[in-house]
Amino acid sequence: MVMLKDRRKFLSQESILNHDKRKEDKWLKALGRHILTEFYNCDRVLLNNFSEIKKIMTKAAKKSGATVLETVFHLFNPHGISGVVVIAESHLAIHTWPEYGYAAVDLFTCGDDVDPWVAFDFLKKELKAQYSSAMEMKRGQLEEVDSVIKHKPDI
């Protein structure tokens, strides 16, 4: 994978290597988008606030267009939170290290109706991250899919 600071310029190595070959071909479609993110110099008090982290993660899922099914969060002693928002389209997960002002977040969405980058932007703002990094990975790449990919297609 190639990771660039500007996520809008992200391309997989395969896309770069096969760009010329695919000019007349259809681009691969992916079943899912998996964004691995790191948020640095976040609000340390917030990173240990169980109810706020749960609320922020749930809101991030909804803002991205996802359907929230369930949430599971755990507050560690003496500090730190791990949590998952299970969505119909996959999941959003967070692990916080308040003592370092750091949060690792996993945004995995399936289908074309959900935009994980909306969740990324919302989380960066809400966690008050001074800087961040992100890498997007396409999951389940399929060749020559003309239609919109649903997260749960009819069989």
Phi and psi in degrees as GROMACS dihedral restraints (atoms count N, CA, C in turn):
[ dihedral_restraints ]
;  ai    aj    ak    al  type     phi  dphi    fc
    3     4     5     6     1  -108.1    20    10
    4     5     6     7     1   127.9    20    10
    6     7     8     9     1  -114.1    20    10
    7     8     9    10     1   124.7    20    10
    9    10    11    12     1  -118.1    20    10
   10    11    12    13     1   150.1    20    10
   12    13    14    15     1   -60.1    20    10
   13    14    15    16     1   -40.0    20    10
   15    16    17    18     1   -87.1    20    10
   16    17    18    19     1   104.6    20    10
   18    19    20    21     1   -60.4    20    10
   19    20    21    22     1   -24.0    20    10
   21    22    23    24     1   -72.4    20    10
   22    23    24    25     1   -13.0    20    10
   24    25    26    27     1  -100.8    20    10
   25    26    27    28     1     5.7    20    10
   27    28    29    30     1   -64.0    20    10
   28    29    30    31     1   131.9    20    10
   30    31    32    33     1  -137.7    20    10
   31    32    33    34     1   142.4    20    10
   33    34    35    36     1   -75.1    20    10
   34    35    36    37     1   158.8    20    10
   36    37    38    39     1   -58.5    20    10
   37    38    39    40     1   -38.9    20    10
   39    40    41    42     1   -61.7    20    10
   40    41    42    43     1   -41.0    20    10
   42    43    44    45     1   -63.1    20    10
   43    44    45    46     1   -40.1    20    10
   45    46    47    48     1   -66.9    20    10
   46    47    48    49     1   -47.0    20    10
   48    49    50    51     1   -68.1    20    10
   49    50    51    52     1   -33.1    20    10
   51    52    53    54     1  -106.2    20    10
   52    53    54    55     1    14.6    20    10
   54    55    56    57     1   -57.6    20    10
   55    56    57    58     1   -49.2    20    10
   57    58    59    60     1   -63.8    20    10
   58    59    60    61     1   -42.5    20    10
   60    61    62    63     1   -62.1    20    10
   61    62    63    64     1   -31.6    20    10
   63    64    65    66     1   -96.3    20    10
   64    65    66    67     1     7.0    20    10
   66    67    68    69     1   -54.4    20    10
   67    68    69    70     1   -41.3    20    10
   69    70    71    72     1   -94.6    20    10
   70    71    72    73     1   -11.4    20    10
   72    73    74    75     1   -88.3    20    10
   73    74    75    76     1   165.5    20    10
   75    76    77    78     1   -82.1    20    10
   76    77    78    79     1   143.1    20    10
   78    79    80    81     1   -71.3    20    10
   79    80    81    82     1   152.0    20    10
   81    82    83    84     1   -65.3    20    10
   82    83    84    85     1   140.0    20    10
   84    85    86    87     1  -102.9    20    10
   85    86    87    88     1   151.3    20    10
   87    88    89    90     1  -116.1    20    10
   88    89    90    91     1   146.3    20    10
   90    91    92    93     1   -69.5    20    10
   91    92    93    94     1   -32.4    20    10
   93    94    95    96     1  -147.2    20    10
   94    95    96    97     1   164.5    20    10
   96    97    98    99     1  -121.7    20    10
   97    98    99   100     1   128.5    20    10
   99   100   101   102     1  -121.9    20    10
  100   101   102   103     1   110.9    20    10
  102   103   104   105     1  -107.1    20    10
  103   104   105   106     1   120.5    20    10
  105   106   107   108     1   -98.9    20    10
  106   107   108   109     1   120.9    20    10
  108   109   110   111     1  -124.5    20    10
  109   110   111   112     1   153.7    20    10
  111   112   113   114     1  -133.2    20    10
  112   113   114   115     1   128.7    20    10
  114   115   116   117     1  -114.5    20    10
  115   116   117   118     1   126.9    20    10
  117   118   119   120     1  -115.5    20    10
  118   119   120   121     1   154.0    20    10
  120   121   122   123     1    51.9    20    10
  121   122   123   124     1    46.8    20    10
  123   124   125   126     1   -81.8    20    10
  124   125   126   127     1   170.6    20    10
  126   127   128   129     1   -64.1    20    10
  127   128   129   130     1   111.1    20    10
  129   130   131   132     1   -65.6    20    10
  130   131   132   133     1   -37.0    20    10
  132   133   134   135     1   -66.6    20    10
  133   134   135   136     1   -44.4    20    10
  135   136   137   138     1   -60.2    20    10
  136   137   138   139     1   -40.6    20    10
  138   139   140   141     1   -62.9    20    10
  139   140   141   142     1   -13.3    20    10
  141   142   143   144     1  -113.6    20    10
  142   143   144   145     1    10.6    20    10
  144   145   146   147     1   -95.6    20    10
  145   146   147   148     1   100.1    20    10
  147   148   149   150     1   -53.4    20    10
  148   149   150   151     1   -53.5    20    10
  150   151   152   153     1   -66.5    20    10
  151   152   153   154     1   -37.4    20    10
  153   154   155   156     1   -69.6    20    10
  154   155   156   157     1   -42.2    20    10
  156   157   158   159     1   -62.6    20    10
  157   158   159   160     1   -43.7    20    10
  159   160   161   162     1   -61.3    20    10
  160   161   162   163     1   -44.0    20    10
  162   163   164   165     1   -64.5    20    10
  163   164   165   166     1   -45.4    20    10
  165   166   167   168     1   -63.7    20    10
  166   167   168   169     1   -44.3    20    10
  168   169   170   171     1   -65.3    20    10
  169   170   171   172     1   -40.7    20    10
  171   172   173   174     1   -65.3    20    10
  172   173   174   175     1   -42.2    20    10
  174   175   176   177     1   -66.1    20    10
  175   176   177   178     1   -37.8    20    10
  177   178   179   180     1   -59.9    20    10
  178   179   180   181     1   -42.2    20    10
  180   181   182   183     1   -62.2    20    10
  181   182   183   184     1   -46.5    20    10
  183   184   185   186     1   -65.3    20    10
  184   185   186   187     1   -41.4    20    10
  186   187   188   189     1   -62.9    20    10
  187   188   189   190     1   -30.8    20    10
  189   190   191   192     1   -76.3    20    10
  190   191   192   193     1    -8.8    20    10
  192   193   194   195     1    97.9    20    10
  193   194   195   196     1     8.3    20    10
  195   196   197   198     1   -82.4    20    10
  196   197   198   199     1   160.2    20    10
  198   199   200   201     1  -102.5    20    10
  199   200   201   202     1   110.8    20    10
  201   202   203   204     1   -76.3    20    10
  202   203   204   205     1   128.2    20    10
  204   205   206   207     1  -104.7    20    10
  205   206   207   208     1   -41.0    20    10
  207   208   209   210     1  -162.9    20    10
  208   209   210   211     1   155.5    20    10
  210   211   212   213     1  -130.8    20    10
  211   212   213   214     1   143.3    20    10
  213   214   215   216     1  -137.5    20    10
  214   215   216   217     1   120.1    20    10
  216   217   218   219     1  -132.7    20    10
  217   218   219   220     1   150.6    20    10
  219   220   221   222     1  -138.1    20    10
  220   221   222   223     1   131.5    20    10
  222   223   224   225     1   -97.3    20    10
  223   224   225   226     1   123.2    20    10
  225   226   227   228     1   -88.2    20    10
  226   227   228   229     1   156.3    20    10
  228   229   230   231     1  -109.7    20    10
  229   230   231   232     1   121.7    20    10
  231   232   233   234     1   -89.8    20    10
  232   233   234   235     1   -16.6    20    10
  234   235   236   237     1  -163.4    20    10
  235   236   237   238     1   161.7    20    10
  237   238   239   240     1   110.5    20    10
  238   239   240   241     1   148.3    20    10
  240   241   242   243     1  -133.8    20    10
  241   242   243   244     1   139.5    20    10
  243   244   245   246     1  -122.6    20    10
  244   245   246   247     1   138.8    20    10
  246   247   248   249     1  -159.0    20    10
  247   248   249   250     1   156.3    20    10
  249   250   251   252     1  -134.1    20    10
  250   251   252   253     1   133.9    20    10
  252   253   254   255     1  -106.1    20    10
  253   254   255   256     1   111.3    20    10
  255   256   257   258     1   -84.8    20    10
  256   257   258   259     1   124.7    20    10
  258   259   260   261     1  -117.8    20    10
  259   260   261   262     1   158.2    20    10
  261   262   263   264     1   -58.3    20    10
  262   263   264   265     1   -25.8    20    10
  264   265   266   267     1   -97.0    20    10
  265   266   267   268     1     2.7    20    10
  267   268   269   270     1   140.2    20    10
  268   269   270   271     1  -112.3    20    10
  270   271   272   273     1  -162.5    20    10
  271   272   273   274     1   160.2    20    10
  273   274   275   276     1  -125.7    20    10
  274   275   276   277     1   132.2    20    10
  276   277   278   279     1  -131.2    20    10
  277   278   279   280     1   149.9    20    10
  279   280   281   282     1  -138.0    20    10
  280   281   282   283     1   146.0    20    10
  282   283   284   285     1  -136.2    20    10
  283   284   285   286     1   122.4    20    10
  285   286   287   288     1  -111.1    20    10
  286   287   288   289     1   146.3    20    10
  288   289   290   291     1  -125.9    20    10
  289   290   291   292     1    83.6    20    10
  291   292   293   294     1   -57.6    20    10
  292   293   294   295     1   -34.5    20    10
  294   295   296   297     1   -63.1    20    10
  295   296   297   298     1   -19.3    20    10
  297   298   299   300     1  -112.1    20    10
  298   299   300   301     1    -2.9    20    10
  300   301   302   303     1    66.7    20    10
  301   302   303   304     1    30.4    20    10
  303   304   305   306     1  -122.2    20    10
  304   305   306   307     1   142.7    20    10
  306   307   308   309     1  -137.7    20    10
  307   308   309   310     1   133.6    20    10
  309   310   311   312     1  -103.7    20    10
  310   311   312   313     1   128.9    20    10
  312   313   314   315     1  -130.6    20    10
  313   314   315   316     1   138.1    20    10
  315   316   317   318     1  -115.3    20    10
  316   317   318   319     1   119.9    20    10
  318   319   320   321     1  -119.2    20    10
  319   320   321   322     1   104.1    20    10
  321   322   323   324     1  -119.7    20    10
  322   323   324   325     1   114.4    20    10
  324   325   326   327     1  -128.0    20    10
  325   326   327   328     1   147.7    20    10
  327   328   329   330     1  -117.9    20    10
  328   329   330   331     1   151.7    20    10
  330   331   332   333     1    87.3    20    10
  331   332   333   334     1   171.4    20    10
  333   334   335   336     1   -96.6    20    10
  334   335   336   337     1    -1.4    20    10
  336   337   338   339     1   -89.0    20    10
  337   338   339   340     1   -10.6    20    10
  339   340   341   342     1  -116.0    20    10
  340   341   342   343     1   137.4    20    10
  342   343   344   345     1  -115.3    20    10
  343   344   345   346     1   101.3    20    10
  345   346   347   348     1   -64.3    20    10
  346   347   348   349     1   -21.6    20    10
  348   349   350   351     1   -69.8    20    10
  349   350   351   352     1   -25.6    20    10
  351   352   353   354     1   -65.5    20    10
  352   353   354   355     1   -43.0    20    10
  354   355   356   357     1   -63.6    20    10
  355   356   357   358     1   -41.6    20    10
  357   358   359   360     1   -58.0    20    10
  358   359   360   361     1   -51.1    20    10
  360   361   362   363     1   -61.6    20    10
  361   362   363   364     1   -41.5    20    10
  363   364   365   366     1   -63.7    20    10
  364   365   366   367     1   -45.8    20    10
  366   367   368   369     1   -64.8    20    10
  367   368   369   370     1   -40.6    20    10
  369   370   371   372     1   -58.3    20    10
  370   371   372   373     1   -43.2    20    10
  372   373   374   375     1   -68.7    20    10
  373   374   375   376     1   -49.0    20    10
  375   376   377   378     1   -67.6    20    10
  376   377   378   379     1   -35.6    20    10
  378   379   380   381     1   -80.8    20    10
  379   380   381   382     1    -7.1    20    10
  381   382   383   384     1    59.7    20    10
  382   383   384   385     1    41.6    20    10
  384   385   386   387     1   -70.0    20    10
  385   386   387   388     1   131.5    20    10
  387   388   389   390     1   -77.6    20    10
  388   389   390   391     1   -29.9    20    10
  390   391   392   393     1  -155.9    20    10
  391   392   393   394     1   164.7    20    10
  393   394   395   396     1  -151.2    20    10
  394   395   396   397     1   166.0    20    10
  396   397   398   399     1  -137.4    20    10
  397   398   399   400     1   153.8    20    10
  399   400   401   402     1  -151.6    20    10
  400   401   402   403     1   148.3    20    10
  402   403   404   405     1  -137.6    20    10
  403   404   405   406     1   128.1    20    10
  405   406   407   408     1  -102.7    20    10
  406   407   408   409     1   135.0    20    10
  408   409   410   411     1  -123.7    20    10
  409   410   411   412     1   130.4    20    10
  411   412   413   414     1   -80.6    20    10
  412   413   414   415     1   132.2    20    10
  414   415   416   417     1  -112.5    20    10
  415   416   417   418     1   136.0    20    10
  417   418   419   420     1    64.1    20    10
  418   419   420   421     1    56.4    20    10
  420   421   422   423     1   -71.1    20    10
  421   422   423   424     1   132.5    20    10
  423   424   425   426     1  -121.0    20    10
  424   425   426   427     1   144.5    20    10
  426   427   428   429     1   -86.7    20    10
  427   428   429   430     1   143.6    20    10
  429   430   431   432     1    49.4    20    10
  430   431   432   433     1    56.4    20    10
  432   433   434   435     1  -100.7    20    10
  433   434   435   436     1   117.0    20    10
  435   436   437   438     1   -84.9    20    10
  436   437   438   439     1   -31.8    20    10
  438   439   440   441     1   -91.6    20    10
  439   440   441   442     1   173.1    20    10
  441   442   443   444     1   -68.6    20    10
  442   443   444   445     1   135.9    20    10
  444   445   446   447     1   -87.9    20    10
  445   446   447   448     1   123.7    20    10
  447   448   449   450     1   -88.5    20    10
  448   449   450   451     1   152.8    20    10
  450   451   452   453     1   -72.0    20    10
  451   452   453   454     1   -26.4    20    10
  453   454   455   456     1  -139.2    20    10
  454   455   456   457     1    83.4    20    10
  456   457   458   459     1   -69.6    20    10
  457   458   459   460     1   157.3    20    10
  459   460   461   462     1   -68.8    20    10
  460   461   462   463     1   141.2    20    10
